């Protein structure tokens, strides 16, 4: 492909992209395919000779597109969103074109300094204490792993980085039983071990019990363990429960334990002054993460990771082989030493485009709109005889189930709600997901798509009621 062909096909793709944005809600949200359907349509081996771009694009439309789940559809209300937006997509096009590997200041000075400034903007927008410094990571799972590795080295005086585990460290980490499963994976990767992860009980709102945390810390200290870190969650994956950060922070300060705050989804709500009750006590946190690639209209991947002790972060990860040394090292930030991978994408560009295109007020307007839509629907579900809200709705995630008055058997209710969700998914008209709260099969509905409107919520609620009545009436 030469430059003229590239220009022609790039225009062709941009036209298709614009059409997709306009038409995405008309696609089935979930594809009607079975395991292996796509694989069967793909050649067993790579072609010997190059193929024309038109053939590639036709196969994309014929084979790939019908097998995609459409996360950007306003009818996608499952998991947490992975939103994009026009400015973010345009920035990704530029990032791909530049093709820069931004591991250090020298490899792309603008990428490093833009990231530094964009993260300062972000810190101010969500009102974190000035003592925090930010860096962009790939995901919240990676950010939390960084936080746990920092806590590990802080607790052991960097002995594990230098000498490895001796077997006598007895490090422990604490989080609630509702904390994201990535914590368990991170504990295994960090070498601390799954058996040393303490799952702390939650209250009736599915938030960590601070008293139970302190009891667990005391018991472990008496048993010869060394508590290394606590992970507090603002907005658990199951129900967006809010752990009591101030109380947890006081306990961590009392016992000199590192505190990491995981607000991967809910952190975007800190753009709103009225939601900053969530972050009361953040001054006690050693690290904090939220994902602009979830609810802040920035293409995946873009995880905003903030730390109180920049030197601890760098010392945990720094490497200095001769081939990476540059004359500017003492005067700049080399983000290769701020996380796990050496190579880094130019993620700051899309975040910068989003922040400038929407502005503070535009971002706040979107987030408030989503919360308002969810709160209105929560009232309607609460007032319906056959549905029940199963968890508080602090933001825009609604946890509920179909619960007709004449059915009281929990097993039957679980089966009924699974059938309801299966019917919804199979329709292709709406995408929801589930969790279990207190053993109850719970349907989760997240109203957070970039362009979701009231009519989409109305349609979703109507589909749920129709499917539920069909189950009951046969």
PyMOL commands that set and color helices and strands:
alter all, ss='L'
color gray80, all
select helices_A, chain A and resi 3-26+37-40+53-67+86-98+109-125+140-156+159-163+182-189+194-196+210-222+245-255+266-271+273-279+282-284+292-295+310-317+322-324+329-331+335-337+348-382+410-427+454-473
alter helices_A, ss='H'
color red, helices_A
select strands_A, chain A and resi 133-137+171-176+197-200+226-233+258-262+287-291+303-307+387-389+397-402+433-437+440-446
alter strands_A, ss='S'
color yellow, strands_A
deselect
rebuild
show_as cartoon
